[in-house]
Amino acid sequence: MPAPFPKVLGLGTLGRMALAINRFLIRTSRSRFSYQIVVVAESTPDVDFVLRDAKQRSDLRDVANG
């Protein structure tokens, strides 16, 4: 994936030229000139989980406070 030059430099001549050069360089050496993003995502807990967790925490506070 090429670097997002048009987002940085705009959609004009400079942005398009930088993108074209980057694409050419990627073809010559992908590992050196490509741009990658890794996303680590977790799902949002569902309502049942939130309610159970809140109940458990409340019970623990009650036990700790006597």
Secondary structure, DSSP 4 states (H G I P E B T S, - for coil): ----HHHHH-SSHHHHHHHHHHHHHHHH-HHHH---------PPPPHHHHHHHHHHHHHHHHHHT-
